[in-house]
Amino acid sequence: MRSLCFLASSCLAVLPLFASQQTFCNPIVIENYPIGMYCRGLKNGDTPTREIETWKTPGKKVVQFRELADPSVIFENGAWYIYPSVDMCYKSTDMGATWTHIPLNLSGASGEEDKISYAPAIRKHRGKFLLIGGKARLFQGDSPEGPFVELGKLKLPSPPTLWDADFFSDDDGRLYFYWGCTPTNGIWGIELDAKNPLKTIGEAKRLIPFEPETQPLEIAKGKRPRMGYLEGAWMVKNNGKYILTYAAAGTENKEYAMGQAISSSPMGPFVKPKNNPFFRKTKGFITGTSHGSIVKGPGDEWWVFYTINANCVHWFERRLGMDRITFDKDGTLSVSKATD
């Protein structure tokens, strides 16, 4: 059943690289957005089975909604691949104008066992594709379209519990892992064995602390004071600098934003620049823009893929967006905003 409000898509950007397709749309146009996780197995009018306060419907009753969010993205062999929360994956060969569903049968959206949960992460490492989600089960495939073989469960030596993960395969072949999704515990990182990603190397470090006093973006005004939910880590390397991006202020809020921290090493120390947040939009058709990926695509142009707050019947009712993004002269990501 459709949500109580309808999200249309608006054409927004000329793409000269593709003569046959000159526009794309936000929210990204994906047919049959899957049913949200919070209403799987429930019917309209049911009483929710968990976190009842997250429903915005009269009497906190179930109204089925659609959901994709938290996109982990790669560009491979001339195609974009999106691996979002709720179902995977979606492929576009025309720069986001159209998307084809490539079912991996890991997310539970088609009735199979959910082996991923929220916030999948995928990266190419030494010719293989590593995939993981909130359930900490690590998968590996030879192609971004799978099939993916389960290697085992990744066990981390330090808090917080694995959630909102990201791999990063550096130019020297070393492999790193970033994670975190808690009210105040920040973003963590650790090195993984490049040949055996189930094995950690050294100690886990808190790389991005929760600092609402100096980083106002990390709390939504008037919402859950002292609870920023730093989450959605994503590593970008450009011109020798390591930029660890993160989401803050809660996916249910229009203030949801993307921040960045800069280092000369993949394990820090990281410094938050003055231009935080670098990506946020709180007014208009597209709002609550955060938790996503920053990837180099065709023509060496950089793109940000992100979550969009729909939030009509449930906090986690969300969509996906994409926009070009650039770097400032100091190497930081330029301040930008989502396009309506």
Order of alpha helices (4+ residues) and beta strands (2+ residues): beta-beta-beta-beta-beta-beta-beta-beta-beta-beta-beta-beta-beta-beta-beta-beta-beta-beta-beta-beta
